[in-house]
Amino acid sequence: MSLEETNTISNSPKITSIAPIPLTITQPKNNSAVTQETITVSGQTSPNAEIFINELELHADASGNFSSKLVLNPGDNEVDVIANDANGNYNGATINVTYNIPE
């Protein structure tokens, strides 16, 4: 192999593949209506993944389960859930929950 060939090979860009990781929101259901101000958002993803529920940060357990309380505003609420693993792979989902104040 010539020096020119070696330089060409060593200067090749490293290509990293980013793939979506599994993400399932089990609670609450999309487009649900509740009468409690605080709900539990739970689901499953890759083990030990970093989770963001709106602006709240937490981590999935060794089985990939996660759960956290979230305070809603009256009316329609958009709940964004994003999961990231240690390899830079990620996935996200958005659900809508309506908080109806009891009369």
Stockholm file with secondary structure:
# STOCKHOLM 1.0

chainA/1-103         MSLEETNTISNSPKITSIAPIPLTITQPKNNSAVTQETITVSGQTSPNAEIFINELELHADASGNFSSKLVLNPGDNEVDVIANDANGNYNGATINVTYNIPE
#=GR chainA/1-103 SS CCHHHHHHHHTSCCCCCCCCCCEEEEESCTTEEESCSEEEEEEEESTTCEEEETTEEEECCTTSEEEEEEECCSEEEEEEEEEECTTSCEEEEEEEEEECCCC
#=GC SS_cons         CCHHHHHHHHTSCCCCCCCCCCEEEEESCTTEEESCSEEEEEEEESTTCEEEETTEEEECCTTSEEEEEEECCSEEEEEEEEEECTTSCEEEEEEEEEECCCC
//
